[in-house]
Amino acid sequence: STGQVQVFTTPNPFITAGGPPVAVWQPHSSGTNFLVLNGAWDSSGVITNWVPGGIATNFNSRANGRYRVSFLTARDPTMFSGAARPPGYATNPPVLVVMTNGAVATNIIATGAYWQTNMLTFQTAETATSLEFRSFTTNGVFLDLVQVTELVDEREAYFLPEESLKPFTGENAFGNWTLEILDNRFGLQPSPRLPLALIWKLDFVFANTNPPAIPLTFCPPTTNVASVYDPNCGLVTHTVAGDEIKYFIVEVPRRATMGTNILSGAGDLVLLYNRDGLPTGSQPGDFIDNANGANAGETLLLTTNSPPGFELRPGQRYYRGWRTSMPAKPTRSPSASRSTARIRI
């Protein structure tokens, strides 16, 4: 301890019976010890020396562990009605500084002459952690029941909102979210008590904004034709409807100098190509191949020199997509297609 710290023994120094809290120092009977982080007491229960005090301790901890410290605080309930205040006695409420490893974790203002529960959580960095309570004012705070608890396997309690969050579906979740807490249980002191949330979070289920892309593979590995195969190296057929786009990824071998992209199937199909990202037909870098009519498919030849600005890049990937030529009509019947990329080395 530093400064003036007194251990005072009494069953309960505060009572509230039809009025404001009053001090009941006499008689000094045995009971629960509590600390007074200010001056020294005389035999009649009066503080005679007003000097701020503090107390510190060390405890073993886990690196990057989470801990909760709880403690009781109160201000001096001594009444000075009809008498002068002792020299050095501050008129403002006492302030308690809580420090972990020498850094200020929080400041507590003891506004009332009754025991008040305080809690805070913190994360430790080392295997040994210091905890210190220091009085910031000469009328130091009363301190009792200090407990440190490691938060291991914390249980999460889930609560539903009073009103449905369904109206927010599809809205942007970015911004400030506020949690409102009400604690109006009977018998609280003070009543109503300001509620306290140690930690809370919101879990969002976001819509998938990135459409899946299917990698085209070589089956067997010795072939120069990359496509979507089943386990027996049979070509797999895909279907699109309305404005849907199917996406594929082609990994170009380092020795490749030419690649023939073949899209075959039923319906009037459109082949989309982009070297840097998924093509939509309107993105920068998109190449649209829609030269043939219905049921004729599309073919796009890529070399290391052509088409200008869309050349094949050996050792890198490119992206393909395909859709029907009339995506604006959702009633259009589905078109089945087999998507194939032929890479010539």
Secondary structure, DSSP 8 states (H G I E B T S, - for coil): -EE--EEEEES-SEE-SSSS-EE---S--S-EEEEESS--B-TTS-B-----EEEEEEEE--TT-EEEEEEEEE------TTS---TT--SS--EEEEEETTEEEEEEE--SSS-EEEEEEEE--SSEEEEEEEESSSS--EEEEEEEEE--S--------SS-SGGGTTS---S----------TT-SSSS-----S-----------S--EEE-EESSTT-SEEE-B-TTS-B--EEE-TT--EEEEEE--TT--EEEEEEEESS-EEEEEESSS---SSSTT-EEE--S-TTS-EEEEEESS-STTS---TTSEEEEEEEES-TT-TTS--EEEEEEEEEE-
